[in-house]
Amino acid sequence: MRTPRARWRLWHGAVGLALGAWLALLGLTGSLLVFYPALDAALNPALRWTPGDGCVQRWQPVLDALRAAEPQRAGPWRIELPEQGCGIVHARYLQPAESQGAHFRPLVLHLHPREHTVLARRFWGDSVMTWLYDLHYTLLLGGTGLCLVGGMGLVGLFMTGAGLRLWWPATPHQWRQAWRCKPGAVRQRRTWDRHRLAGLYSAPVMLVLALTGTVLAWPSWIEPLIGRVSPPMPLAMAHSVPRPGTMITLDQALAAAQAHFPQAQARWVDTPDGPEGSFRVRLQQPGEPSERFPKSFVRIDAWSGAVLAARDALDQPAGDALLAWMHPLHNGEAFGLVGRWVVLLCGGVWPWLAWSGWRRWRDRHAARRPVTR
């Protein structure tokens, strides 16, 4: 009869052999995505910004340039606002006709901040980094891939927990050696030591990455569960009231949102979807964990400039606050540049664990194989 430790070893090894390569793929792609906007710009010289390129002075000409570049697209644009307007402007048309039926494939335009010229035009998934993002997030399988990636997060939790259980010293005198490699060991022992120590020292981060990855991949399942304990505070779908004249400018909408949250920085703005649509401005307030995807929102009437609805990320239910931490924990930005580098390194540990675990399994089976002449 197998001992509990032997059963843990069997399960850990079997799951690792079956699914270790998938964990390695998710870990490696996740590492590459930690700095994906910077890498995307590095791979596309036209998207590199320098101080000589200047900053956006007014935002309405940016929207006008988008509409002039794509006159057949009458729907709303989602514009990412670089900090202080100093940077290449990225804008997404979320539902182009060419992407009908795709899980997520917006048209992305990149504009010069001062001249408002289109520097690049591409669909999401056509560039190296956005393709990697889809590979990491959905395995290029759309909604089915999301389900699989969420499941792999649970597998990562199990593998990390099982690895810690196998590492746990059986007797007090083994504790000292458990934290380091055995000096002068043979190659097989060195492989095992490096496998268990890599897993041990990266385990706290691995557990966080696996858990947050599952939450991000399964929002339609996880968020209702959290909502039962802490009801969410959604942003109301307020509509504008059309009136004679023209809509307010994008600059006026941003100014109205900024006045509502004076200490915040606007990060994204969605333009109205028709005469009754509203501007939706996404802002980061001091204290929010995510710089790029904060959770403070303001809806602005497209005709009067009045605030129709707002969501304050600093005054929200505990469940919403918890969910707001998932993405910045997953990519490390919650802890600044150091956090990002830690996530990058720990994501790269998964390929090593998969390879060294396979090598350990092969060594064990080679030792059991009878010698024949």
N, C-alpha and C positions, 0 to 999 in steps of 0.2 A: 504493500500500500504506500502511495506517495505521501511524503511529508508536506505540510503547508508550504514550506519554502520551495520544495520541488515542483509543486503545482504552480506557484507564482512564476518560477523559472520557465515552466512549460508554456504558460499563457503568454508571458512576456516575449519569449522566443518565437512562438507561433504567430502572434499578431505582428511582431516586428518583421518576420520573413514575408508575411502576406501583404502588409501595408506600409512597411518602412520606406519603400521607394516613393510612395505618395506623400508621406510626411516630409521626406527629403525635398521633394518638388515644391511643396507649399512653403517649407522653411527657406529654401534658396530664393524663390521668387519674392517672398516677403522681405527678405534682406535687400534685394535689389530695389524694392519699392519704397523703402524707408525714405530715400531722397529722390523719389521719382520725378518731381517737377524740375529739380536741378539736373538730373541725368537726361531728361527729355530735352532740355535746352542745350545740354552739352552735345547731344547726338544730332541736334538740328541747329546749326549755326545761325540761321535766320531768326531764331527765337531768343538769342542772347541779348540781354539788355546791358547797356553801359550808360554812365551818367550823361554822355554826350547825346544819347537818344532823347533826353528830356523827360518830362512828366506830363500827365494829363492835366490840362488846365480847366476844361469843361467836358462834361460827360455826354451832353446831348449830341455833339458832333460825332462821338463814338457810335451812338445808336444810329444816327443818320447814315454813317458809313457802313454799318452792318446791313441796314435795309437797302442801301444802294448797291452793295455787293451781291445781295441775294434778294432781288425785288420780288421773286415769285414766292417767297416765304413770308406769309402775312401773320404768322403766329408769334408767340412771345420768345424773347431771347433771355438767356441767363448769362449775366456778365460777371466775371470775377474781377474784383477791384484790387490791383496791386497796392501795397502799403504806400500811403501818401500819393498815390497815382503814379509812382515811379517804377515802371516795369512794363513788360509786354502785356497787352490786354488780351485775355482769353475769354471768348464768348461761345456759348453752346446754344444750338437750336435743337431742342430735346426730341422732337418728333418729326424728323424729315421723312418725306414720302419714301425715299430710298431705303429707309431702315424699318419699314413696316414689318411687324412680326418679330423683330430682333428684341432680345432682352434689354439691352442698353447699347445704343449706337447713335448718339447725337452727332450732328455736324458741328465741328469745332473750327472757329476762325480765330486767328491770332493777328492783332492789329498793333501798328506802331503807336506809341502813346502820344506823340506830338503831331505826326503827319496823318494819322488815322488810316494809313494804307494797310491793305491786307498782306501780311507777311507769309502766311501759310493757311491752307484750307484742306481739311482732312476729316474723315469720319473716325469716331472713336473705334479703336481696335486696329486701325491701319498703320499706326506708328509702333515702333518697338516697345515703348514703355506702356502705352495703353493696351497693347496686346498682352504684355506681361501682367498688367493689372487684371485683365479678364481671365487670364490663365490662373492667377492666384485666387481670384474671387469666385469664379464659376467653372474653372477647368474647361472653359470654352464651350460649356454645355447649357448655358442659360439657367433657367430656374431649376432644372435637374441638377446641374452642377452646384448650385447654391446649397441644395439639400445635402449633396455629397460632401461638400467642404465643411458644412456644419457638423456632419457626422465625423469627419476626420479630426475636428477639434476635440470631440469626445474621445476619439482614439488616442489623440495626443495626451489628454488628461490621464487616461488609463495607463499608457506606456510610461509616462513620467512617474505616476504613483507607484506602479509596479516596479519600476527601476529603483525608486527610493526604498521600497520594501526589500528588495534583494540586496541593496547596498547595506542596509541596517546591520551593524555588527551583532553577531550572535552571542558573544561573550564580552565582558568589560575590557579584557586585555587586548581585544581587536580594535578598539576605538582609535588608538593612535595611528595604526597603520591604515585605517579606513580612509583617511583624508589625503593620502599621498601614494605615489607609485613605489613599488618595491625596488630598492636599489639592486642593480646587477641582475635583474630578472631576464629570463629568456624571452624571445620575441612574442610567443603566445601570451605570456603573462603581461608583457608590456601592452599588448593590444587590449587585453581585458582591463588592465588598470586605467588606461587612457579612456576607454569606453565608459567605465563607471564614473570616473572623476569628471569627465566632460558633462555627463548627465547630471551628476550631483551638483556641481557649481552653477549650472545653468537652470536647474530645476525651478527655482522661484520665478524666474522670468518665463520659462516654458509653460508653467501652469497658467500664468496670467495671459500669455499669448493664445494658448489653446482655448481658455474659457471665453476671452473676449472675441476670438475668431468665431466661435459657435454663436455667440449672441449677435454678432454683426451679420452672420450668414442666415440666421433664422429669426429675423425681426418679427415676422407675422406669427410666430409661435411663442417667442420669448416675451415680447412686449405685453401681450394680453395677460400672461402669467404674472408679470410684475404689476400690471395694472389692477389686478385683483387685490393686491396688498396696498398699492399706492396709486390711486386713480390718476391718469395723466392730465396734463393741461395743454390741449391742442391749441394751435393758432386758428382762430375763427376764419372761416371762408367768407370774408366780407366782400361785398360788391360795391363798385363805384356807382354813383348816380349821374348819368349823362346830363349835360347841360349845354346850352348854346356856346359856341366858341370852340376852342381847341383844348386838347389835354395839356396838363402841366408838363414841363420839361423834365428830363431825367435828373438834372441838377436840382430842380425844385423838390422832387421826390426824395432825393438823398438828403437834402437840407432838412426836410420835415422829419425824416427818420432820425437824423443826427440830433435834432432839437429834442426829440423824445428821450434819447439816451445820449446825453451830452458827452459822457466820458468814453463812449464806444467808438470803435473803428468799423466802418462799413466794409464787408468782405465780398458780398454777392448782392446782386439785384436782379429780380425777375420783372420783365416789362409786362404790361397788361395784355390779357388775352381777349381782345375785343373791347367795345365801348363800355361794358359793365365790369371789365377786369380792373384789377388794382396792381399797383407796384408792391412787390414783396421785397423788403430789404432785410438782409441777414447781417447782423452786427456782432462784433466781439467786444464784450465788456471786460474791464480788468477783473481778473479772478476766474474767468472761464478757462477750462483746461485746453481747449482746441483753438488755435489761431485761425486755421483755414476753414474749419467747419464748426463755427460757434452755434449756440442754440438760442440766441436772442433774435427776435423777428419783429418787424413792424410792417403793417399793411397801410398803404397810403392811397386815398381816393385819387384816381387819375385825373379828375377834373377840378376838384377844389383844393387838393393838397392836404386835406384833413386826415388825421390818424383814424383809421377804421378799426384796427385791432392791433394788439401788441402782446408779445410774450417775453417776459423778463427771465433770463436764465439764472439770475441770482436770487429769484424769488419763485421757485417752482417746487412741486412735490418731490419727495425723496426718490421716487421711482424714476422720474425724468432726470433728476440730478445724477443718479447712478448710470443711466443709459448715456448721458452726455460724456461720461468718462471712458466709455468703451473704445471709441476710435482713437483718442489720444493715448490711451494705455497701449492699444494694439500696435501703434506705429512709434511709440516712445516719446512723442512730443510733449506729453504731460510732464516730463522731467527734462525738457529742454534738449539741447544738443547732446548732452551726455546720455540721456535716455534713448535718443535715436541710435546712437552708436552701440549701446548695449543691445537693443533689439536687433540691429543689423548683425552683430556678432553671434547672438544666440540663435537667430534664424539660420545662420550658417552651421550651427552645431548639428542640426538634424541630418544633413547629408553625412557628416562624420559618424554619427551614431548609427545610421542605417548601414554604412559600409563596415564599420568596426564590429557591429553586432553580427552581420553576416559572416565576417571573418572569424569571429569567436565561435559561431555555430559550426563553421567548416572545420576549425581546429579541433573542436570537441568530437565531431563525428570521425575525423581522420584518426584521432587517438583510439577510438573504439573499433575501427576497422581492423580485422585480423590481417596479419602479414602473411602473404603467400609467396611461394618461390616457384 
